[in-house]
Amino acid sequence: MTLNRLFAPPFFRIVLMLFILEGVSVSSLSAQPTDKQKKEQLQTQMQKLQAEIKVIQQAIKANEAKKDKSLSEVLSLQAKIQSREKLIGNIANQVSDLDASIDHTQEEIDEITVEVDKLKAEYAKMLCKSYENISLQNQVAFMLSSSSFSDAARRYNYLLKIAEYRSNQAKLIQARVNELQAKKDELVVTKGEKETMLEKQNAQKLQLEEEKKKKDQAVAALLDKDKKLRQRQVEKNKAVAQLNNRIQAIIEDEIRQARKKAEELAKKAGGVKPSTTTTTNITGAKKVDAMPMTPEEQALAKDFLSNRGKLPWPVAKGHIVSQFGKHEHPVLKGVIIENNGIDIKTEKGADARALFSGTVVSVFYLPTTHNCVIVKHGDYFTVYSNLETVSVSTNQDISTKQTLGKLYSDKAEELTKVHVEIWKGKEKMDPKLWLAN
């Protein structure tokens, strides 16, 4: 057996193993940013939910001292229960993700351990052959049998590289094992922390059950006034329909005026009819834009759309007590509420403020929904109702977060809220999806 034959096969197998190990390490590292990003997102969401619960709790505390239960308290308790359940689910997801990460890391450790054991066996076999066949005398003979000085230099470098590789490879393998073990230890510690947090949340579940009982008690107390509540709801439904008709009529009038203006400009430009433009809405569907816009209005609409999910809230402090769309009444069984926007409960005496810069196109009053302000943002419209007083006027240009007026406080329901709607042309949208979390 020649020295070349002795060293070449194990050497190339070891090099191949190094590439395999490097590939495992690189693939693991490339997956880490995604896992880290997901973890940060969940933690951020958890912090926001905790802050939301704190705000709602402050609102509930203000009503707890009062003897008579109110719809306002029921709405806040319901919102708190929903936020608490989301928080518990959030933490459960974090723990579940950590469990999966730990299992994945353990699999990596097991796989590398098998490869290391195999490599060690080959390494030991190679050492045995080395000691058996490559004594100092054989090494000298190996060098002396060189055909030239350059051949001897290559053989000498070959022996040096083999020796150096043995040492480096052993260190590299151990470093990989240590790295993965450290990662596993870190995840175990983090999992323990999250499990502790989950235990705290489980304790909060008991508190959640108490809150549900409080809500049921408040609902039961209000049901004694069932007839009165139903009558108020009938009045509200009429008011909602009246408000919707008024908003729709105003928006349709804005669209007619925009078309008329575009036609007049087209005639002055040579009688060319204004062309309709095809746009893509937020669901990705293609539709004809029924409202002609100037370049400035198009830019404003584009800017408004780009801020979806980032718009400021219409009040400085508050929480959503009525969601967009159809849902059951929080107290009256069998009664379905259809909301064209969302209702945000806030503090007494609070101001309503604009979601985005634009132009006020209408200010009007209705007996049940009180003052209403409609602001135009290109072909988008934001609607704010339940204002006691108004501090803006029609055709006024306003800025983001500018005060629109002071909100009305309902003494019977002990509730101060702002009703917000967002329309794109004649299409209603869920404002919650547009507001910053």
C-alpha positions as CSV (number, residue, x, y, z in Angstrom):
1,M,0.0,0.0,0.0
2,T,1.5,3.4,-1.0
3,L,1.2,6.5,1.2
4,N,-0.8,8.2,-1.5
5,R,-3.4,5.5,-1.5
6,L,-3.5,5.5,2.3
7,F,-4.1,9.2,2.7
8,A,-6.2,10.1,-0.4
9,P,-9.5,8.3,0.3
10,P,-10.0,9.4,3.9
11,F,-8.8,12.9,3.1
12,F,-11.3,13.4,0.4
13,R,-14.1,11.9,2.5
14,I,-13.2,14.3,5.3
15,V,-13.2,17.3,2.9
16,L,-16.6,16.1,1.6
17,M,-17.9,15.9,5.2
18,L,-16.7,19.4,5.8
19,F,-18.7,20.7,2.9
20,I,-21.8,18.8,4.3
21,L,-21.3,20.3,7.7
22,E,-20.8,23.7,6.3
23,G,-24.0,23.3,4.3
24,V,-25.9,22.4,7.4
25,S,-24.5,25.4,9.3
26,V,-25.3,27.8,6.4
27,S,-28.8,26.6,6.0
28,S,-29.5,26.9,9.7
29,L,-28.2,30.4,9.8
30,S,-30.2,31.4,6.8
31,A,-33.4,30.3,8.5
32,Q,-32.6,32.2,11.7
33,P,-33.6,35.7,10.5
34,T,-37.1,34.6,9.6
35,D,-37.6,32.9,13.0
36,K,-36.2,35.9,14.8
37,Q,-38.5,38.2,12.8
38,K,-41.5,36.1,13.6
39,K,-40.6,36.1,17.3
40,E,-40.2,39.9,17.4
41,Q,-43.6,40.3,15.6
42,L,-45.3,38.1,18.2
43,Q,-43.6,40.0,21.1
44,T,-44.6,43.3,19.6
45,Q,-48.2,42.1,19.2
46,M,-48.2,40.9,22.8
47,Q,-47.0,44.3,24.1
48,K,-49.7,46.1,22.1
49,L,-52.4,43.7,23.4
50,Q,-51.2,44.3,27.0
51,A,-51.4,48.1,26.4
52,E,-54.9,47.7,24.9
53,I,-56.1,45.7,27.9
54,K,-54.7,48.4,30.2
55,V,-56.6,51.1,28.4
56,I,-59.8,49.1,28.4
57,Q,-59.4,48.4,32.1
58,Q,-59.1,52.1,32.9
59,A,-62.4,52.7,31.0
60,I,-64.1,49.8,33.0
61,K,-62.8,51.2,36.3
62,A,-64.6,54.4,35.7
63,N,-67.9,52.6,35.4
64,E,-67.4,50.0,38.2
65,A,-68.1,52.6,41.0
66,K,-71.6,53.3,39.5
67,K,-74.5,51.3,40.9
68,D,-76.4,50.9,37.7
69,K,-74.9,48.9,34.9
70,S,-74.7,50.5,31.5
71,L,-74.2,49.4,27.9
72,S,-70.9,51.2,28.0
73,E,-69.6,48.9,30.7
74,V,-70.8,45.8,28.8
75,L,-69.0,47.0,25.6
76,S,-65.8,47.6,27.4
77,L,-65.9,44.2,29.2
78,Q,-66.6,42.5,25.9
79,A,-63.6,44.3,24.3
80,K,-61.4,43.4,27.2
81,I,-62.4,39.7,27.0
82,Q,-61.6,39.6,23.3
83,S,-58.2,41.3,23.8
84,R,-57.3,38.9,26.7
85,E,-58.1,35.9,24.6
86,K,-56.0,37.2,21.8
87,L,-53.1,37.8,24.3
88,I,-53.3,34.2,25.6
89,G,-53.4,32.9,22.1
90,N,-50.4,35.0,21.2
91,I,-48.3,33.6,24.0
92,A,-49.4,30.1,23.2
93,N,-48.2,30.6,19.7
94,Q,-44.8,31.8,20.9
95,V,-44.4,28.7,23.1
96,S,-45.5,26.5,20.3
97,D,-42.9,28.1,17.9
98,L,-40.2,27.6,20.5
99,D,-41.1,24.0,21.0
100,A,-40.8,23.5,17.2
101,S,-37.5,25.3,17.2
102,I,-36.1,23.1,20.0
103,D,-37.2,19.9,18.2
104,H,-35.6,21.1,15.0
105,T,-32.4,22.0,16.8
106,Q,-32.3,18.6,18.5
107,E,-32.7,16.9,15.1
108,E,-29.8,18.9,13.8
109,I,-27.7,17.9,16.8
110,D,-28.6,14.2,16.4
111,E,-27.8,14.3,12.7
112,I,-24.4,16.0,13.2
113,T,-23.6,13.7,16.1
114,V,-24.1,10.7,13.8
115,E,-21.8,12.3,11.2
116,V,-19.2,13.2,13.8
117,D,-19.2,9.6,15.1
118,K,-18.7,8.3,11.6
119,L,-16.0,10.9,11.0
120,K,-14.3,9.9,14.3
121,A,-14.3,6.3,13.3
122,E,-12.7,7.1,10.0
123,Y,-10.3,9.4,11.7
124,A,-9.3,6.7,14.2
125,K,-8.8,4.2,11.4
126,M,-6.7,6.7,9.5
127,L,-4.5,7.3,12.6
128,C,-4.0,3.6,13.1
129,K,-2.9,3.2,9.5
130,S,-0.7,6.3,9.9
131,Y,1.1,4.9,12.9
132,E,1.2,1.4,11.2
133,N,2.5,2.5,7.8
134,I,3.9,5.9,8.3
135,S,6.6,5.8,10.9
136,L,9.2,8.4,11.0
137,Q,11.4,6.1,8.9
138,N,8.6,5.7,6.3
139,Q,8.1,9.4,6.2
140,V,11.8,10.0,5.5
141,A,11.7,7.3,2.9
142,F,8.6,8.9,1.4
143,M,10.5,12.2,1.2
144,L,13.7,10.6,-0.1
145,S,11.8,8.8,-2.9
146,S,10.9,12.1,-4.4
147,S,11.9,12.4,-8.1
148,S,12.9,16.1,-7.6
149,F,13.1,18.9,-5.1
150,S,9.8,20.3,-6.1
151,D,8.2,16.8,-5.8
152,A,9.7,16.6,-2.3
153,A,8.3,20.0,-1.4
154,R,4.8,19.0,-2.6
155,R,5.0,15.7,-0.5
156,Y,6.1,17.7,2.5
157,N,3.3,20.2,2.2
158,Y,0.9,17.3,1.7
159,L,1.9,15.8,5.0
160,L,1.7,19.1,6.7
161,K,-1.8,19.8,5.4
162,I,-3.0,16.4,6.5
163,A,-1.7,17.0,10.0
164,E,-3.1,20.6,10.1
165,Y,-6.4,19.4,8.7
166,R,-6.7,16.7,11.4
167,S,-6.4,19.4,14.1
168,N,-8.6,22.0,12.4
169,Q,-11.3,19.5,11.5
170,A,-11.6,18.2,15.0
171,K,-11.9,21.8,16.3
172,L,-14.4,22.7,13.7
173,I,-16.6,19.7,14.4
174,Q,-16.5,20.3,18.1
175,A,-17.3,24.0,17.5
176,R,-20.4,23.1,15.4
177,V,-21.6,20.7,18.1
178,N,-21.0,23.3,20.8
179,E,-22.8,26.0,18.7
180,L,-25.9,23.8,18.2
181,Q,-25.9,22.8,21.9
182,A,-25.7,26.4,22.9
183,K,-28.6,27.2,20.6
184,K,-30.6,24.4,22.1
185,D,-29.8,25.5,25.7
186,E,-30.9,29.0,24.8
187,L,-34.2,27.9,23.4
188,V,-34.8,25.7,26.4
189,V,-34.3,28.7,28.7
190,T,-36.5,30.9,26.5
191,K,-39.2,28.2,26.4
192,G,-39.1,28.0,30.2
193,E,-39.6,31.8,30.3
194,K,-42.5,31.6,27.9
195,E,-44.0,28.7,29.8
196,T,-43.8,30.7,32.9
197,M,-45.6,33.6,31.1
198,L,-48.2,31.1,29.8
199,E,-48.8,30.0,33.4
200,K,-49.3,33.6,34.3
201,Q,-51.8,33.9,31.5
202,N,-53.5,30.7,32.6
203,A,-53.9,32.5,36.0
204,Q,-55.3,35.4,34.1
205,K,-57.8,33.0,32.4
206,L,-59.3,32.7,35.9
207,Q,-59.5,36.5,35.9
208,L,-61.0,36.3,32.5
209,E,-63.7,34.0,33.7
210,E,-64.5,36.5,36.4
211,E,-64.7,39.3,33.8
212,K,-67.1,37.1,31.8
213,K,-69.2,36.7,34.9
214,K,-69.2,40.4,35.4
215,K,-70.3,40.9,31.8
216,D,-73.1,38.4,32.2
217,Q,-74.2,40.1,35.4
218,A,-74.2,43.5,33.6
219,V,-76.1,42.0,30.7
220,A,-78.6,40.5,33.1
221,A,-79.1,43.9,34.8
222,L,-79.6,45.6,31.5
223,L,-82.1,42.9,30.3
224,D,-84.5,44.2,33.0
225,K,-84.7,47.2,30.7
226,D,-85.1,44.9,27.6
227,K,-88.1,46.8,26.2
228,K,-86.4,50.1,26.5
229,L,-83.2,48.8,25.0
230,R,-85.0,47.3,22.0
231,Q,-86.8,50.6,21.4
232,R,-83.4,52.5,21.5
233,Q,-82.0,49.9,19.1
234,V,-84.8,50.4,16.7
235,E,-84.1,54.2,16.8
236,K,-80.4,53.5,16.2
237,N,-81.1,51.3,13.2
238,K,-83.2,54.0,11.7
239,A,-80.5,56.6,12.4
240,V,-77.8,54.3,10.9
241,A,-79.9,53.9,7.7
242,Q,-80.5,57.7,7.6
243,L,-76.8,58.4,8.0
244,N,-75.9,55.8,5.4
245,N,-78.3,57.4,2.8
246,R,-77.0,60.9,3.6
247,I,-73.3,59.8,3.2
248,Q,-74.1,57.9,0.0
249,A,-75.9,60.9,-1.5
250,I,-73.1,63.2,-0.6
251,I,-70.4,60.9,-2.2
252,E,-72.6,60.4,-5.3
253,D,-72.9,64.1,-5.6
254,E,-69.1,64.5,-5.3
255,I,-68.7,61.9,-8.1
256,R,-71.2,63.8,-10.3
257,Q,-69.4,67.0,-9.7
258,A,-66.0,65.4,-10.5
259,R,-67.4,64.0,-13.8
260,K,-69.0,67.3,-14.8
261,K,-65.7,69.2,-14.1
262,A,-63.7,66.6,-16.1
263,E,-66.1,66.9,-19.0
264,E,-65.9,70.7,-19.0
265,L,-62.1,70.5,-19.0
266,A,-62.2,68.0,-21.8
267,K,-64.4,70.2,-23.9
268,K,-62.0,73.1,-23.4
269,A,-59.1,70.8,-24.4
270,G,-60.8,69.9,-27.7
271,G,-63.9,68.0,-27.1
272,V,-62.2,64.8,-26.1
273,K,-64.3,62.9,-23.5
274,P,-62.6,62.1,-20.2
275,S,-61.4,58.5,-20.1
276,T,-62.2,56.2,-17.3
277,T,-59.2,54.7,-15.6
278,T,-58.9,51.1,-14.4
279,T,-57.5,50.7,-10.9
280,T,-56.7,47.8,-8.6
281,N,-58.5,47.8,-5.2
282,I,-57.0,46.4,-2.0
283,T,-58.4,42.9,-2.7
284,G,-56.5,42.9,-6.1
285,A,-59.7,43.0,-8.2
286,K,-59.7,45.2,-11.3
287,K,-62.5,47.7,-11.4
288,V,-63.4,50.9,-13.3
289,D,-62.7,54.0,-11.3
290,A,-66.0,55.9,-11.5
291,M,-64.6,59.1,-10.1
292,P,-62.4,61.2,-12.4
293,M,-59.5,62.8,-10.5
294,T,-57.0,65.6,-11.1
295,P,-53.3,64.6,-10.9
296,E,-53.2,66.2,-7.3
297,E,-56.2,64.1,-6.2
298,Q,-54.7,61.0,-7.7
299,A,-51.5,61.6,-5.7
300,L,-53.5,62.2,-2.5
301,A,-55.5,59.0,-3.1
302,K,-52.3,57.0,-3.7
303,D,-50.7,58.5,-0.5
304,F,-53.9,57.6,1.5
305,L,-53.8,54.0,0.2
306,S,-50.0,53.7,1.0
307,N,-50.9,54.5,4.6
308,R,-53.3,51.6,5.0
309,G,-52.7,50.0,8.4
310,K,-50.7,53.1,9.5
311,L,-53.4,55.8,9.9
312,P,-53.6,57.5,13.3
313,W,-56.7,56.8,15.5
314,P,-59.5,59.4,15.4
315,V,-59.2,59.8,19.1
316,A,-56.1,60.2,21.3
317,K,-57.2,57.4,23.6
318,G,-59.8,54.7,23.2
319,H,-60.8,51.1,22.1
320,I,-63.1,49.6,19.5
321,V,-66.5,48.6,21.0
322,S,-68.3,47.8,17.7
323,Q,-66.7,46.2,14.7
324,F,-67.4,46.6,11.0
325,G,-70.1,44.5,9.4
326,K,-72.8,42.4,10.9
327,H,-72.6,41.0,14.5
328,E,-74.9,40.2,17.4
329,H,-76.0,42.9,19.8
330,P,-74.0,42.6,23.1
331,V,-77.1,42.4,25.2
332,L,-80.3,41.8,23.1
333,K,-80.6,38.2,21.9
334,G,-81.6,37.7,18.3
335,V,-80.8,41.3,17.4
336,I,-78.2,41.8,14.6
337,I,-76.3,45.0,14.2
338,E,-74.9,46.1,10.9
339,N,-72.1,48.6,11.2
340,N,-70.8,50.5,8.1
341,G,-67.8,51.5,10.1
342,I,-66.4,51.0,13.6
343,D,-67.3,52.7,17.0
344,I,-64.4,53.7,19.3
345,K,-65.2,54.4,22.9
346,T,-63.1,57.2,24.5
347,E,-63.1,59.6,27.4
348,K,-65.8,62.1,28.1
349,G,-64.9,65.5,26.5
350,A,-62.5,63.9,24.0
351,D,-62.0,65.4,20.5
352,A,-62.4,63.7,17.2
353,R,-59.5,64.1,14.8
354,A,-58.8,63.5,11.1
355,L,-57.3,60.3,9.9
356,F,-55.5,61.9,7.0
357,S,-55.1,65.2,5.3
358,G,-57.8,66.2,2.8
359,T,-60.7,68.5,2.2
360,V,-64.0,68.7,4.1
361,V,-66.8,68.1,1.7
362,S,-69.7,68.1,4.1
363,V,-70.7,69.0,7.6
364,F,-74.3,68.1,8.6
365,Y,-76.4,67.2,11.7
366,L,-78.8,64.3,12.3
367,P,-80.8,64.0,15.6
368,T,-79.5,60.5,16.7
369,T,-76.0,60.5,15.2
370,H,-75.4,64.2,15.9
371,N,-72.9,66.2,13.9
372,C,-71.1,64.4,11.0
373,V,-68.0,65.4,9.1
374,I,-67.0,64.0,5.7
375,V,-63.4,64.5,4.5
376,K,-62.3,63.7,0.9
377,H,-58.9,62.2,0.1
378,G,-58.9,61.8,-3.7
379,D,-61.5,59.1,-4.3
380,Y,-61.4,58.0,-0.7
381,F,-63.7,59.5,1.9
382,T,-63.5,59.3,5.7
383,V,-66.6,59.9,7.8
384,Y,-66.8,61.0,11.5
385,S,-70.1,61.1,13.4
386,N,-71.4,61.6,16.9
387,L,-69.8,65.0,17.3
388,E,-71.4,67.4,19.7
389,T,-69.6,70.4,18.2
390,V,-67.7,70.9,15.0
391,S,-64.5,73.0,14.5
392,V,-64.1,72.7,10.7
393,S,-66.2,73.9,7.8
394,T,-67.1,72.7,4.3
395,N,-64.3,73.2,1.6
396,Q,-61.7,73.6,4.3
397,D,-58.4,71.8,3.8
398,I,-57.3,69.9,6.9
399,S,-54.2,68.1,8.0
400,T,-53.7,64.6,9.6
401,K,-54.8,64.5,13.2
402,Q,-56.4,67.9,13.0
403,T,-59.2,68.3,15.5
404,L,-62.7,68.1,13.9
405,G,-64.8,68.8,16.9
406,K,-65.8,67.6,20.4
407,L,-67.6,64.2,20.8
408,Y,-71.1,63.8,22.2
409,S,-71.5,61.9,25.4
410,D,-74.6,59.7,25.8
411,K,-75.8,60.1,29.4
412,A,-78.3,57.2,29.2
413,E,-75.6,54.7,28.0
414,E,-72.8,56.5,29.8
415,L,-70.9,56.3,26.5
416,T,-68.6,58.7,24.6
417,K,-67.7,57.3,21.2
418,V,-66.7,58.3,17.7
419,H,-68.2,56.5,14.7
420,V,-65.8,56.3,11.8
421,E,-66.3,55.1,8.2
422,I,-64.0,54.8,5.2
423,W,-65.4,54.7,1.6
424,K,-63.6,54.3,-1.7
425,G,-66.1,55.9,-4.0
426,K,-69.3,54.1,-3.1
427,E,-67.6,51.0,-1.6
428,K,-67.5,50.7,2.2
429,M,-64.3,49.5,3.9
430,D,-63.4,48.3,7.3
431,P,-61.6,51.2,9.1
432,K,-59.9,48.8,11.6
433,L,-57.7,47.5,8.7
434,W,-56.6,51.1,8.0
435,L,-55.7,52.2,11.5
436,A,-52.3,51.7,13.1
437,N,-52.2,48.8,15.5
